[in-house]
């Protein structure tokens, strides 16, 4: 497993923190995307293009039940790695005590790298604010962040938007993250209110990186090798996180590493899509129940593929009424 020693926190001198990548590397991570980055998709990615770090879908923390803080299925996914690739377990929830207890549960189940989601614009409203909604009550973070740091023995990271409705809010939170010794940040430079509208303003990423010594992973609107490499150069980020761009084109990981053509022709892209969906179908068949659930889930993957030269083929995949016709459309991708 790829890790690097970070620091020994005060109050727990026997525990060394680790990062999920090696010193001097610029990790390229697969973003956590709810409904998409399930363990079947992660298995395909870790055995094919091998992101440097993979993340679970977010695990909802139930603040109403001490016995059922995390769903049993989520607990089973808590691990240090998958196929030799470091795995970050992402928590979403609210309330200091519930989040700390959930982190403890995740660590007992095998997690080493734990992340707090403060970026999802669709965090459910229960009795408290979750995900990006946490930025509406930043005063609560003064208790939550240090308490999580105290509990988490491995790496503790925060995935965050630039702000709730103010893209400058992130700068008011950096001192807290530094005092608490957060290991790294993943910054998506949109506001929560923007959701996915507009564009990710990586000028904000650049400024954040200049303002903090905490490693920052750049996330948002990385759709091709040119944009990813440009963001790395522009911002000085510690690494990149690929969301829709990586889900839509797994080979983007290899293109960013210079191991595959940066600008592939249409025949190569068609062959890649065939390999992708052909490999995913049997894995989804094992994970999900019944053809229609498999079909719905794999169409969710296809919806992230953006390729105007394959528009006809993509429409055929999206319009498939059953798994048989979807498989036929996949086979039509190869001459």
N, C-alpha and C positions, 0 to 999 in steps of 0.2 A: 504494500500500500504506500502511496506517495504522501508523505507528511513532512513537516518541518517543525522543529522546536520553536516556540514563540517566547513565552515568559512563564515565570513561576509566580502565581498570584499571592499577595499578602494574605496571611491567615490559613494558607494551605500549602506549606513549603514543600510537601512531598509530591505535589502534583504538577507535572509539566504539561503545558498546553501545546497543542499541535495544530498546524494549519493543514488543510487538505491538498497542499501542493508543495513542491520542493523549492528551496531558496533559489532565486535567479530565474525561475520559470515564469512564463506568462500563461497561466491556465486558461483554457477555453472550456467553459462549463455549459452543461445543458440545463436550461432554466426549469424551475418547477412550474408546471402549467396544469391547473385543475382539470381533470377529465381527459388529459392527454398523456402526461408523463407517468403512467402507471408502470408497474413492474415488468409487464410484457414489453412495452416500448423501450424501457431502460435496458432490458436484456438485449434487445436487438442493437441498440446504440453501443452498448459496452462491448459487444462482441464484433461489431463492424467498424465503426469510426472512432470508438473509444474516446469520448470526451474526457478531459482531465479530471473532472468532478461531475457527478450526477446528484440530483436532488429528488427527494420524495415529493409527491403532491402534498399540499399542506394538510397537516393533521390537526383536526379541530379539537380544541381543548374544552371539555365540558366543565364549566365552572360550577355547575349545579350538583355534581356528584363526585365525591372523593373516590368512590370505588370504580367509577367509569370515566376517569379523566380523558382517556384516549380510547378509541374504538379498538376492539381486539385485532381486527385486520391491520390497523395502523401499527399496533405494537409489534405484530409479527414482521413488519417491514423494517423495524429499527435495527440497523446494523452499521458496522464501521465501513463496509465496502460492498460492492457488487461486482463480481467477476474481476476483482483486483483493482477496481476503480473506486476511489473514495466516495462515500455517500453522505450527503448532508440531510439530516432530518429537519423538516421545517414545521414549526408550530404556529398556529394561528388561534388567537383567543384573547381573553382579557382577564384582568385581576392578577395581582402579584402572586398570591398563594397558589392559585390554580395553575398558573404558568410554571412556577417553580416546581410544583409537585409533578406536573406533566414532564418537565425536563428530567426530573429524577427517575420517573418511570421509563422514559426513553433510554436513559443511560443504563438502567438495570437490564433492559432488553438488548443492549449491545451498541447503542448509538455512541459515537465519539464526537461527531460534528453536529451541532444543533444551531438552528437559525430561528429567529423570530421574524415572522412576516408582518411588516408594517407598510406594505406597499399595495396589497390587493385592493382594487377599488370596489370590489363586490363582497367584502366581508359581511357576513350576515349580522343583522341587528338582533341581538337577544336582549339580555339585561345590561349589556355593555358594548363598547365599541371594539371592533376587531379589525385586523389588517390595516389598510390605509386609514380607517376610521380612528385608529389610536392617535393619529396626529391632530385630531380635534381636541384632545385633552392631554397636551404634552406635559402638563404638570404631574400626571400620573406616572410618566416614564421615569421620573426621578426616583421612584421606589422600585419599579419593575426591572429596569436595566441592571442596576447594581445587584439586586437579589438574584437574577438569573446568572450573572457573572459569578457570584459566590457559589452557586450550586453546580454550574457546568464545569466539569473537570477537563474536557477537551476543548475544541474550538467553539467559541460563541460568536455568531455573526448576526447582523441585522440586514434584512432586505427592505429597502425603503424607497418611497417616492421623494421628490424634491420638497414636497410640502402638501398640505391638504388643499388649500386654494392659493397659497403663496409660494412660488418656486424658490424663494429665499429662506423659507423656514428651516431647511436642512442646516443652514449655517448656525442657527441658534441651538441646534442639538449636538453639534460636533463636540463641544466641551464636555457634555455629559458622557458621550461615547468614549472619549479619551480618558476621563476620570475613571470610568468603569472598566477600562482596558478591554473593550470589545476588540476581537481579533481582526475582523475585516467587515467591510460594508459592501453591499451590492446596491448600486444606485441606479434607479430608473428616473431620468430627469424630466418627468412630467409631473403634474400635480395629480392628486387623487381625483379631483373634480374633472380633470381632462379625460380620465379613463384612458382610452387609446386614441383619442382624437388629437389632431394637430401633429406635432413631431416631438421627438425626444431631443431636448436642447443640451447637447453635450458640451456647450460652453459652460453650463453649470457644473457638469462633471469635472471639467478642467479646473474650475475655480475651487471646487471642493478638495480636489487632490492637492492643490497648492496650499490649502488651509489646514490640512491634517496630516499627521504621520501614520494614520491608520490606512492599511492597504484598501484600495477601492476597486471593485470590479465594475466595469462599465456594462450597462444593460439598456437595451431599447433601440429599435430600428436598425438592427444589424442584419441586413438581408443578403449581402454578398461579400465576397472577399475584399473588394475595394473599400467598402464602407467600414468593415471591421478593422482593417489595417489602418485606415485613415483615422478612426476613432482612437486606436491605440497610440498612434503618433501624436495626434492632437492633444489628447488628455494626459498622457503619461500613466494611464491606468495600470493596475497590477495584473489585469487580465480582462477577459470578455465573458459575458454570459449570453448565450443564444437562446431565444425563445421561439417565436413564430418562424424566424429565418432558418433556425436549425431543424425545427419540426418539419418545415416545408421542404428542406433540402439537406438531408443528413451529411452529404459530402462537403457541405460548407465547412465542417470542422477540418477536413483534410485540405481544402482549398486555402484556408487561413494559415495552415502549417506549411504551405508550399509543396504538398505531396500530391496534389491533383490540379488540373487545369483551373486557373482562376476564372476563365470565361469559356465554359464548355459549350460545344455545339449541341444542336437539338437532339441528335441521335444519342449522344452521351447522356443527356438529361432524361431522355425517354427510357434508356436502359437502366439508369439509376432508379427511376420511379418504379420500374418493373421489379427490380431487385428489392426495393424497399417494401412494397406492398406484398410481394410474394413471401418475403420473410416474416412480415408482421401477421399475416392471416393465420398461420397455424398457432402462433403464440397467443393471439387473441382468442382463438378457438378453445385454448386451454384455460384462459382466465375468465372469459365471460360466458354467460348462460344463454345458449340458443343462437340461431343464425341471425335473428333480427337485432339482437343486442350487439353481436359482433359487427354486423353491417353498420349500425348506427355509430359505433365507436370508431370504426376505420374510416367512415366518411368524415368524421371529425378531424382526422389526420389529413385527409385529402383537401379539406377546406382551407388548410394552411399552405397548400402548394400554390405558388404564384408563378405562372409561366404562360405568357400570351401565345407562344408558339405551340403549346400543347393544350390550347383551350378546348378543342374538340374532344380530345381524349379525356380531359378532366371533367367535362360536362357529362360524358358517357359514364364515368365512374360515379359521379354525384347523382345521376338519374337512375342508377341501378335499383330495381325494385326488390331484388332478393340477392342472396349471397352467390347463387349460381351465376347470375348475370354480371355481378361485380367481378367474380373470378374471370369470367370470359373477357370483360373489359380490360382486366389486368394483363391477360395473355395477348390481347390485341396491341399492347404497347411494344411488343417485339415483332419484327418483320417475320 
